Amino acid sequence: MARGPERARTSGAPPPRTPPARESQKVYSSTDIGGGGRRAFAEFSSYVVRKAPPLERKVECTLEELYAGCKKEVKYTRDVVTKNGLIVKKEVTQTIRVKPGWKKGAKVTFEGMGNERPGCLPGDAVFTVSARRHKAFKRQGDDLVLKAEVPLVSALTGWSFSFRLLGGEKVSWSFRDEVISPGYEKVVRGEGMPVIGGRKGARGDLRVKFDVVFPKNLTDEQRRGLVEILRGCP
């Protein structure tokens, strides 16, 4: 496994732009002795060091990996300048340590491990985290959102369902003495994503949003029955 000359730099924001070219300048002056006059002259020399543009790639993570943290081995190909000045391709493997709670757009930078160009400093290799869509949960900041569809009859008469948290724990809920109305939301504190930079163990919340599914069609008999049953309800 190839290793970079410097440690990887991680950031939740875009990587800093390449610093401007560094330029050194020397100035010399002397006095003309011959004619009693004074003549000044300056000799300038400059040396400019440029850095090759960054090599940018994406590293895809599941919501479970962003929840618990993980190690990802990434392979990529970089340009390398030989002693003869030729550019050849070289495959490199790096290990990215994904920390719990990282968000989409977090960046990992391996300094000097990008492409090489003649007369330039090696560029950086920059990896941007992307999040794979989850089949059940949606992330909103540090919170997790779970949508649950409830048949109308169950919303009115009682309902129970179960699901698994990202950590694998199974949760079961029962609604017996309450009516689930459209837009009803249940919040479970501290069952969301880990909070980067927060106190140890800090997590966002889990928000379960209930979507009451109404029947598409009713027979005349069903309508009369509902009218009779629901008559007088507040």
C-alpha positions as CSV (number, residue, x, y, z in Angstrom):
1,M,0.0,0.0,0.0
2,A,1.5,3.3,-1.1
3,R,1.8,6.0,1.6
4,G,1.9,9.7,1.1
5,P,4.8,11.7,2.3
6,E,2.6,13.7,4.6
7,R,-0.4,12.8,6.7
8,A,-4.0,13.0,5.4
9,R,-6.0,16.2,6.2
10,T,-9.7,15.8,6.9
11,S,-12.3,18.6,6.8
12,G,-16.0,19.0,6.6
13,A,-15.6,21.9,4.3
14,P,-14.1,22.2,0.8
15,P,-10.3,21.9,0.8
16,P,-8.3,25.2,0.9
17,R,-7.4,26.6,-2.5
18,T,-3.8,26.1,-3.7
19,P,-1.7,28.9,-2.1
20,P,-0.4,31.5,-4.5
21,A,2.9,30.9,-6.1
22,R,5.8,31.7,-3.9
23,E,8.3,34.2,-5.3
24,S,11.7,35.2,-4.0
25,Q,13.3,38.4,-5.2
26,K,16.8,39.8,-4.7
27,V,17.8,43.4,-5.3
28,Y,21.4,44.7,-5.6
29,S,22.6,48.3,-5.8
30,S,26.0,50.0,-6.1
31,T,27.6,53.4,-6.6
32,D,29.3,54.4,-9.8
33,I,32.9,55.5,-8.9
34,G,34.0,56.8,-12.3
35,G,32.3,60.1,-12.8
36,G,31.5,61.2,-9.3
37,G,27.9,60.6,-10.1
38,R,25.7,58.1,-8.4
39,R,24.1,55.3,-10.4
40,A,21.8,52.6,-9.0
41,F,21.0,49.4,-10.6
42,A,18.9,46.4,-9.6
43,E,19.2,42.8,-10.5
44,F,16.1,40.8,-10.1
45,S,15.8,37.1,-10.0
46,S,12.7,35.2,-9.2
47,Y,11.9,31.5,-8.6
48,V,8.2,30.5,-8.7
49,V,7.0,27.2,-7.3
50,R,3.6,26.0,-8.5
51,K,1.5,23.1,-7.3
52,A,-0.2,20.7,-9.7
53,P,-4.1,20.8,-9.5
54,P,-5.7,18.5,-7.0
55,L,-6.8,15.1,-8.1
56,E,-10.5,14.8,-6.9
57,R,-12.4,11.6,-6.3
58,K,-15.6,10.5,-4.5
59,V,-15.8,7.9,-1.8
60,E,-19.3,6.4,-1.3
61,C,-20.5,5.5,2.2
62,T,-23.7,3.8,3.4
63,L,-25.7,5.5,6.2
64,E,-24.7,2.7,8.5
65,E,-21.0,3.5,7.8
66,L,-21.5,7.1,8.5
67,Y,-23.4,6.2,11.7
68,A,-20.8,3.8,13.2
69,G,-17.6,5.0,11.4
70,C,-15.4,2.7,9.3
71,K,-12.3,2.3,7.2
72,K,-12.4,2.5,3.5
73,E,-9.6,1.4,1.2
74,V,-9.6,3.5,-2.0
75,K,-7.6,2.8,-5.2
76,Y,-6.9,5.5,-7.7
77,T,-4.4,6.2,-10.5
78,R,-2.1,9.2,-10.4
79,D,0.4,10.6,-12.9
80,V,4.0,10.3,-11.9
81,V,7.0,12.1,-13.6
82,T,10.0,9.9,-14.2
83,K,13.6,10.9,-14.1
84,N,13.5,11.3,-17.9
85,G,10.6,13.7,-17.6
86,L,8.0,11.3,-18.9
87,I,4.6,10.9,-17.3
88,V,3.5,7.4,-16.3
89,K,0.4,6.1,-14.6
90,K,0.7,4.6,-11.1
91,E,-2.0,2.9,-9.0
92,V,-2.2,3.9,-5.4
93,T,-4.1,2.6,-2.4
94,Q,-5.0,4.7,0.5
95,T,-7.0,4.1,3.7
96,I,-9.7,6.6,4.7
97,R,-10.9,6.5,8.3
98,V,-14.5,7.6,8.3
99,K,-15.5,9.0,11.6
100,P,-19.0,8.5,13.1
101,G,-21.3,11.3,12.2
102,W,-19.5,12.5,9.0
103,K,-21.8,14.2,6.6
104,K,-22.0,14.2,2.8
105,G,-19.4,16.6,1.5
106,A,-16.8,15.9,4.1
107,K,-13.3,15.9,2.5
108,V,-10.2,13.8,3.1
109,T,-6.9,15.2,1.6
110,F,-3.7,13.3,1.1
111,E,-1.1,16.0,0.6
112,G,1.3,15.5,-2.3
113,M,-0.4,12.2,-3.4
114,G,-2.2,13.6,-6.5
115,N,-0.9,14.0,-10.0
116,E,2.7,15.2,-10.7
117,R,3.6,17.7,-13.5
118,P,7.1,18.7,-14.7
119,G,8.4,21.7,-12.8
120,C,5.6,21.6,-10.2
121,L,5.1,20.4,-6.7
122,P,2.9,17.2,-6.6
123,G,-0.8,18.0,-6.3
124,D,-3.0,16.7,-3.5
125,A,-5.5,13.7,-3.7
126,V,-8.9,14.9,-2.4
127,F,-11.7,12.5,-1.6
128,T,-15.2,13.8,-1.0
129,V,-17.7,11.7,0.9
130,S,-21.0,10.9,-0.8
131,A,-23.9,9.1,1.0
132,R,-25.8,6.2,-0.5
133,R,-29.5,6.4,-0.3
134,H,-31.0,4.4,2.5
135,K,-34.2,2.3,2.0
136,A,-35.8,3.4,5.2
137,F,-34.1,6.3,6.9
138,K,-33.4,9.8,5.6
139,R,-30.8,12.0,7.2
140,Q,-31.6,15.7,8.0
141,G,-28.6,17.2,9.7
142,D,-27.9,15.1,12.7
143,D,-31.5,13.8,12.8
144,L,-32.8,10.6,11.2
145,V,-36.3,10.6,9.7
146,L,-38.4,7.4,9.2
147,K,-41.7,7.5,7.4
148,A,-44.3,4.9,8.3
149,E,-47.5,4.3,6.4
150,V,-50.6,3.6,8.5
151,P,-53.9,2.3,7.0
152,L,-56.8,4.5,8.0
153,V,-58.5,1.7,9.9
154,S,-55.4,1.1,12.0
155,A,-54.9,4.8,12.6
156,L,-58.4,4.9,14.1
157,T,-58.6,1.6,15.9
158,G,-55.0,0.7,17.0
159,W,-51.8,-0.2,15.4
160,S,-48.4,-1.7,16.1
161,F,-45.2,-1.9,14.0
162,S,-41.5,-2.6,14.5
163,F,-38.3,-1.4,12.8
164,R,-34.5,-1.6,13.3
165,L,-32.3,1.3,14.2
166,L,-29.1,1.9,12.3
167,G,-27.2,0.2,15.1
168,G,-29.2,-3.0,14.6
169,E,-31.4,-2.7,17.7
170,K,-35.1,-3.7,17.1
171,V,-37.8,-1.3,18.2
172,S,-41.5,-2.2,18.6
173,W,-44.3,0.3,19.1
174,S,-48.0,-0.1,19.8
175,F,-50.7,2.5,19.5
176,R,-53.8,1.3,21.4
177,D,-55.4,4.3,23.2
178,E,-54.5,7.0,20.7
179,V,-55.6,8.0,17.2
180,I,-52.9,8.6,14.7
181,S,-53.8,11.7,12.7
182,P,-52.3,12.8,9.4
183,G,-49.0,14.5,10.0
184,Y,-48.5,12.9,13.4
185,E,-44.8,12.7,14.4
186,K,-43.1,10.8,17.2
187,V,-39.6,12.0,18.3
188,V,-37.1,9.7,20.0
189,R,-34.4,11.7,21.6
190,G,-30.8,10.7,21.1
191,E,-31.4,8.0,18.5
192,G,-30.1,10.0,15.5
193,M,-26.7,10.4,14.0
194,P,-23.5,11.1,16.1
195,V,-22.8,14.8,16.5
196,I,-19.4,15.8,15.2
197,G,-17.7,18.1,17.6
198,G,-20.4,17.7,20.3
199,R,-20.0,16.2,23.7
200,K,-19.0,12.6,23.9
201,G,-21.9,10.3,22.9
202,A,-24.1,13.2,21.7
203,R,-26.5,12.2,19.0
204,G,-29.4,13.8,17.1
205,D,-33.0,12.6,17.3
206,L,-35.0,10.0,15.5
207,R,-38.2,11.4,14.0
208,V,-40.9,9.0,12.9
209,K,-43.5,10.6,10.6
210,F,-46.7,8.8,10.1
211,D,-48.5,8.9,6.8
212,V,-52.2,7.8,7.1
213,V,-53.3,6.0,4.0
214,F,-56.9,6.6,3.1
215,P,-58.9,4.2,1.0
216,K,-59.3,5.1,-2.7
217,N,-62.9,3.9,-2.9
218,L,-65.8,3.2,-0.6
219,T,-69.0,1.4,-1.3
220,D,-72.3,3.0,-0.4
221,E,-72.7,0.5,2.5
222,Q,-69.3,1.4,3.8
223,R,-70.1,5.1,3.7
224,R,-73.3,4.6,5.6
225,G,-71.5,2.5,8.1
226,L,-68.8,5.1,8.7
227,V,-71.4,7.8,9.0
228,E,-73.2,5.8,11.7
229,I,-70.0,4.9,13.6
230,L,-68.4,8.4,13.5
231,R,-71.6,10.3,14.1
232,G,-71.1,12.4,17.2
233,C,-67.3,12.1,17.2
234,P,-65.5,15.4,18.1
